[in-house]
Amino acid sequence: MERREAIKRTAALMGGVIFAPTILGVLNGCTPSSERWNPVLFNRNQASLTTALADTIIPKTDSPGAAEVGVPGFIEKMVNEVYTEEQRNGFLTGLNLFDEECRNSKGKLFSALTADEQYEYASQKNSEAIENERAEGPQFFLIFKELTMVGFFTSEVGATQVLRYEAVPGIYEGCIPFENVGRTWAT
């Protein structure tokens, strides 16, 4: 699958808007790796939060979750290598603020919450970010969610096990019920 096509499809999944540095990073070849991740930019708390939040957004089901396919390392690489210094500092501030707000609200860091508590808190932050985006501009949670989705769906697992993938697709059938296809196409 070509990167441009993966980006288009991920944009469609996310409502059509992708943060410009994300596009740039993927077009320059930044993809997740399932190799062990050793954080370079993120401190221990930021790395734990990134892993927990990515797995909350795309948890392990019958296919691997975000952390299993290397999305946390992808997120750090994008922030470290593609973002401008201002964007990088904003993202790091967003990570720290997210954890601080969680600690103030729930009494624990996000990574220390149970899976149900993480889901509930992330859902609340997602709703708040959607409400605030029009008035305040790009929101940390939505940028994080975008990085998670782009990282996951440009990984081999996301493109081949979750999306329907055929290296050489067959004939075009434009009007068939979705139930007959089974999954969204990766190509």
Secondary structure, DSSP 8 states (H G I E B T S, - for coil): --HHHHHHHHHHHTTS---HHHHHHHHTT-----S----SSS-HHHHHHHHHHHHHHS--SSS--TTTTTHHHHHHHHHHHTS-HHHHHHHHHHHHHHHHHHHHHHSS-GGGS-HHHHHHHHHHHHHHHHHHHHHH-S-HHHHHHHHHHHHHHTSHHIIIIISB--SS------S--HHHH-S-B--
